[in-house]
Amino acid sequence: MIRNSLQLEHYPDGVVAIYGVTATTNAGGAPVDALVLKDRLRYRERTVGVTRYYNAQQAGVTVQLVLRCPLRRGVSAQDVAVPVNGQQYRIVQVQHIEGANPPAMELTLEEVRQAYAVV
């Protein structure tokens, strides 16, 4: 009997909105960065491991969340994620998960200090 070595993924914890950051102009004509929706994905919240947390601290990043989602090639570390708590997080790292079925990625997130406007 051949066993399927792929890990079957499920995403019970909610939906995360993925936004791209783009320059727009405000009422005064000054350019400001704003968020434009790219995708909405179901996710499973993962534990922020000790190694990941301290390695990020050494790089000057405070990791608050790790979310596992279906793989989307257009999601990058230049994007912003907004999960069900409504908080904006900068995507610090996108990791493609080998052996996941369907293909998956993990998003390592750091809280955004100054919230972006959403257009």
N, C-alpha and C positions, 0 to 999 in steps of 0.2 A: 504494500500500500504506500502510495506517495503522499506525503504530508505537505500541505501548503504552508510555506514558511513566512508568508506575508502576514503582517499584523493588521487585523480588521479594525479600522478607525471608526470612532463615533464621537459626536460633538454635542453633548447634552447641556452645556453651561450657558449658551446664549448665542447672540449674533454680534459680531464686531463689524463696524463700518470702517472701511479703509479709504482714506482721503489722500489725494495729492496736494502738495502745497504750491500755490501759484500766486504771482504778484497781481494785485488789483489796485484800483485807485479808489480812495475814499472820497467823501463829499468835498473835502478841501483840496482835492487833486493830488495829494501825496500818495505815493505807492505804499501799499501794505500787503503782507502775506495773508492769504486766506485759503481755506480748505475747499476742495472740489471732490465730490464723491467719485471713487473709482470702482468700489465693489462692496458687497455685504457678504460675510462668510460666517457660518456656524463655527463654534469653537469649543474646545475643552481646555479649562485652565490647568496648567501644570505647576508643579512645585518649583520655586526658584531655588536651585541647589546651592549648597555652600560654596562649592568651587566656582560656579558661574557667578555668584554674587560677589565674591572677593576678587575674582579676576576682573570683573567689571569695575569694581571700586578702584583697583589699581590703574585702570584706564580713565578714571574720572567720571564714571557712569554709575548711577544708582538704579539698579534693576528692580522694578516693582512687580511686574507681571511677566509670565511666559504663557502664551496661548498657542495651542496646536489647532491648525485649520486645514481645510482642503488646499492643496497646492495651487497657487496662481502665480504664473511667471512674471506678471506685471507689478507685483508687490515688492517694494525695495526699502532700504534704510533711509530713503529720503521722504517716506510717507509717514502719515499719522494714523493711529488706530484709536477708535472710540468704542469700547465694549459696552455692555449693558449698564455699567455704573455711570455712564455719561462723561467720564473723565477723559481728557485727551492725553494720549501717550505717543511719544516719538518712538518709531521703530528703530531700535539700535542694531538689531541683527535679524536676518532671515536665514533659517537653516532648513534645507530640504531633508526630509526624514527618509532614509533608505528602508526598504522593506515594508512600507506602509501601503495599505489597500483601503480606499483609493489613495493615490499619492498625496502626501501631506507636507506641511511646513510648520516650523515653530517660529513664532515672532517673539523676540525679546524686547520688552517695552520699558521705557523710562518716562516718568510723568513730565508733561509739558508745564513749565513754570508760568508762562504767559499764554493763555488760551488764544487760539486763532479764531477769527470770524469764519463762519461757514457760509459759502455762497451756493 
